[in-house]
Structures are given as C-alpha cells and as structure tokens.
Amino acid sequence: MIPNHIELSESALTKLKEVLKKDIGEDALQEFTEKDLHDFGVFILTLTATAIQVSMRK
C-alpha cells in the first residue's frame, strides 16, 4: 500500500520533467506548477505499485 504522504526527491522530479518535456513539450510543461508535478509523479508511482500488486496476484 502507498503511504498517504510521499515526498519525491529532486532527482525524481528532474527526471519526470525531462520525460514530460520530451513527451508533451516545453510549453505544456510550463503549465505545470511544482505541486502539479509532484502530484503527477506520486500518481504515476501509485499506478505502478498497483499494477505490480495486481500482476503478483496472477
């Protein structure tokens, strides 16, 4: 289970920004606040953890 509060490291946020910059472009990335980026990163981690849990049940 994912804890309610997760702090992403600066390294994780930097890597997320790099990926988003390639995928959605610099202009779209500029629309994200730091909180948006953090929340999106936590969302991706939650989805990944859930997918792993589901695949382990099979």
Rosetta blueprint (number, residue, H / E / L):
1 M L
2 I L
3 P L
4 N L
5 H L
6 I L
7 E L
8 L L
9 S L
10 E H
11 S H
12 A H
13 L H
14 T H
15 K H
16 L H
17 K H
18 E H
19 V H
20 L H
21 K H
22 K H
23 D H
24 I H
25 G L
26 E H
27 D H
28 A H
29 L H
30 Q L
31 E L
32 F L
33 T L
34 E H
35 K H
36 D H
37 L H
38 H H
39 D H
40 F H
41 G H
42 V H
43 F H
44 I H
45 L H
46 T H
47 L H
48 T H
49 A H
50 T H
51 A H
52 I H
53 Q H
54 V H
55 S H
56 M H
57 R H
58 K L
